[in-house]
Amino acid sequence: MPAGRPGKASTPAPLPEGLTDPYKELELEACASSELVTKSYRSLAKKYHPDRNRNKPKEIQEKNEAIFLRIKAAYEYLDDSARKESYDAEKQRKLAAVRARDQREGQMDARRRARKRELEEEERRAAAQTATAGAPEPSSLPRKRPATDRNLQKEGKERREAMASERRRREAAAATESRVKVKWVRAKHSHSDETLVALFRPFGHVRAVEFVGEKGNSAFVTLDSPAAALAAQRAFASHDSMKVTSLNSAHARMSTAPTGVDGGEPHESATTRRTSPPVPDDLHTILKGPESSILGRLSAQELEAKEAKVFGLLARVVASTSA
């Protein structure tokens, strides 16, 4: 073999035709030594050689001759040390795989036997309990064996359903706590989905806008967090023609009602007066001025410029709230 080129010792040479296991033909254990191979061949050759079977019936002669030819082929195959080494390596690999498989199956069988003993013990305990309480119904005994498995499956299903229900409850609660109700004076404002999205976008992502009522002056706005809802409520706390109320019960107590929105005079708690930051005068001008009633009729460029101005002003409000 040329130097530097890898050999193929790991790939055994093909067996002669009609030969499946040379060691079995020589009546030897797998991977037996070369000495045992030679010794076994000589012993078997004396027994099956055609010269030693001339006086036997023809059928026996033919049978022994076929055996002798297989023995000779097996010996010649294993007599080559390189072929024997390659064949032995492959044989050892296959035997190791068989042993590993048998070990796995043995472990599985051991677990099955242990499980069977547990079930039988449960049946014995159940039989002992029913013996003192009265004879069990004939149809009840066959169901005792899988009872434990059914209970485990039932508990697992109930646990998964409870977790899913709790997750849905938390998601619904989070959505409610991130929601605000907006009401405005129709004489001063005219809002659409787009203008409300633009108005509340500085506080966070606006997930949904839903108009309510028949008058067209109220809507639910869903933001992306309870903190955003609280910031929006605080920003509009002192507005005189628009009311923003968080649906979070902890936030709702801090809301105020502007004049004309709910049909009454403004009502503002002392707590709100202390904690709500002032809304800049220029923001008041945009929110309650005559411009707000025509936002829906502005061009895309004009609306974008108007939104940019609102965003900057409301960002100042949010920053002062966080401070």
N, C-alpha and C positions, 0 to 999 in steps of 0.2 A: 504494500500500500504506500503511495507517495507520501513523503513527510508533509505535515501541515494539513492534511485532509482528514476529516473526522471519520472514524470507523463506523461500522454498522453492527457492532456486537449486540446491541439491544434488540435487533430484529432477527429472530431465529430463521434459519434456512427452512424452506418448505419440506415437509415430511414426504417420504416416498409414497407412491400411490397405494392405497389400501391400508396404510399405517396411520393409526390415530394417536397412539401413545406408546413410544418405544419402551418405556419402563414397564408398562403393563405386559407387553409382549415377552419381556424377559423376566416377568414375575418378580419385579423389584418395586420398592418404594420410590416415589418421585425424587429425583436429584441424587440418586445413589452414586457412590464413588465409581471411578473408572475401574478399579480393581474388582468391585462387585459385578460390574457390567461384564467384564471378561469372564469371570468365574461362572456367572449364571449362564452366559452364552454357551460356554463349553459343556456345561452340564446338560442343558436342554438340547444342544446339537447332537450329543450322543444318543439321546432318547428319540429324536424325530428325524435323524438323518436317513435319507432313502436307502442307503446301503444296509441299514439295520432293520429295515422293514420289508425286505424282499419276500419273505416267507409268509407275510400276513395277507389277508384278503385285499382285493383291489380297492374297495371303498376305504379301508383303513389306510392303505398306502397313499391314496390321493389326499386324504384328510391330513395325514402326518406330513406329507410333502408340502402342503399349503402352510402348515404351521411352521415348518422348518424355514421356508422362504421368508415368512414374516419375521422370525427370530433373527435370521441372517441380516435382513434389511435394517432391523432395529439396532443390531450390534454395529453394523457398518456406519450407521448414522451417528451413534453415540461414541464410536471409536475416534471420530474426529474431535479433538479437544476444543477447537473454536466453535464448532456447531453445538457441542454438548454444553459449553459455557453459556452460549446465547440461548439455547433451549431451556436450560435450568433457570436462567434469570427470568425469562418469560413465565415459566411454570411457577416460580416463587411468587411472582406478582399476582398471578391468578389465584393461587392458594391463599395469599394474604387477603385478597378481595373477598373470597369465599368465607374466610374466618371472620372478617369484619361484618359481613352480612349475617352470618350465623349468630354473632354476638348481639347485633341489633335485634334480630328476631327473638333471641333469648331474653333480652331485656324487655321487649314488648310482651312476650309470653309471661314474664314474671309480673309485669304490671297487670296483665289480664287476670292472672291467678290471684293477685292481691285484691283486685277489684271484686272478683268472684267471691273471695272469702268475706269481704266486707258486706256484700249483698246477702250472702248466706247468713252472716251473723245478724244482720238487720231482720231477716226473716225469722230467725230463731227468737230474737227479742220481741218481735211483733206477735209471734205465736204464743210466747209466754204471757204477754200482757192480755191478749184476747182470751187465753185460757181461764184467767181469773175473772174477766168481765163477762164471759159468755162465748159461745161458739161463733166464730166469724162467718160471714156470708161466704158461700163457695166462690162467688165471683170476685171477692176482695183480695184473695191471696195472690193470684197471678199479677195483680197490679202493684204489689209491694216492692218487687224487685226494681223497677225503674222509677220508684217514687222519688228517690233522692235526686236523680237526674232531672226529673220534671220540676222539682222544687227549685233547683239551681237555675234552670232555664226561665222559670217564672220570675225569680228574683232578678235575674239579669235583665229581662224585658221590662220589669217595673222600674228598675234603676235607670235604664236608658230613657224610658218615657218621662220619668221625673226630671232628668237632666235636660231633655228637650223642652219640657214645659217651662222649667226655670229659665232656660235661655230665651225662650219666646217672651216670657214675662219681663226679663231684664231689657230686651230689645224694645218692647212696647213702652216700658217705663222711660227708657232713655229718649225715645222719640217724643213722648209727651213732655218730658222735662226740657226738651230742646225746642219747644213750640211756643210761639207767642200769638196772641190775638190782637189784631190791629183794627182800630176804628177811627174814622176821620169825618170831619164836617164836609158834607158834599158841596156846600156853597164855596168852600175854599180849596178843595182837592178833588181830583178825578184820577183814580189809579187803575192800572191794569196789571196783569202778571209781570210784564216787563219792568214797569216803573217800581213795583214793590221789590222785585229782585235787585234792581239797581240801588234802591234805597237801603236795603238790608245787607247787601254784599260786603260792605266794610266790616261787618261783625263776624263774618265767616261764610262758608259755603251755604247757599240757600238750596235746601233739598227739595222743597215743595211750597207751592202757593195755592191756597184753596179759598175761594170766595164763599161767604156764607150770608144767609139772610136774603131778603127780597129788595132791600133798599140799595144794595150795591156799594155800601160804605163800610164794609167789614170783611176781614179775611183772616185765615190762619196762615202763618208763615213758619215753616219748619227749618230751623238752622241745624248746624252740624254738632252742637254741643250745648249743654245747659249754661255754660259760661257765656257763650255767644248770646243766648236768649236773655240772660241777666244784663249783659252789656247793652243790648238793644233797649230793654225796658228802662234802664237808667238814662240812656242818651235822650229818650223822649219823655222823661219824667215831668219836665216843666213845659212841654209843648202845649199851647193853648187850643189847638184844633185837631190834634191827633193823639190817640191813646194807644199805648203798647203795653199789653199785660202778658206776663209769662204764665204759662199753664202749670209751671212748677209751683206747688203750694207754698214753698219757702220763699219764692220770688214774688208771688202774686200779692203778698201783703205790702210790698214796697211800691205798687203801681199807683198812679194818680189818674184822675179823670179830667180831661181838658173841658173847657166851657163849650157846651153845645153838642158834645159827642154823645153823652148819655142823657142829655136833657136836663142837666143841672149845672151848678157852679163847680169850679175846681175844688177838689178835696185832696189835701196833701198832709201826710203825717209828719210829725217832727223828725222821725227817723229818716224819712226820705229827704227832707230839707237839709239834714246834716250830711248825708252820704252821697246824694246825687250830685254830680259835677255840673256846673253851668254849661248850657249849650251856647256856643258862640253866636253873636248877633248875625253874622253873615250866613250861618246855617239856618237860623230862624227865617231869614229872608228867602232862602231857597225852599225850605219845607212848607212855609205857610203863605208865601207870596203868591201873586197872580200867576207866576211862571209855572207853579206846580200843577195847575189845572190843565195845562196844555202839553205836559210831557209826552202824552201818548200821540200828539200830532207833530212832534219834532222830527226832523230828518235824522238819519243814523249818525251823521257827523255831529249834529247839534246835541243829540241825546248823549253821545259818547263824551263830549266836552262837559255837559252838565253832570254826568255821572262822575267824571274825574274830579270835578270840584267838590261834589258831595262826598266822595271817598276820602279826599284829603281832610275835609272838615270833621267827618265822623271818626277818622283815624285819630285825630287829636282828642276827641271825646273819649274813645276807648282807652287811649294812653293815659289820660287823666284819671279814668275810672280805675285802671290797674294800679296806678300810683296810690 
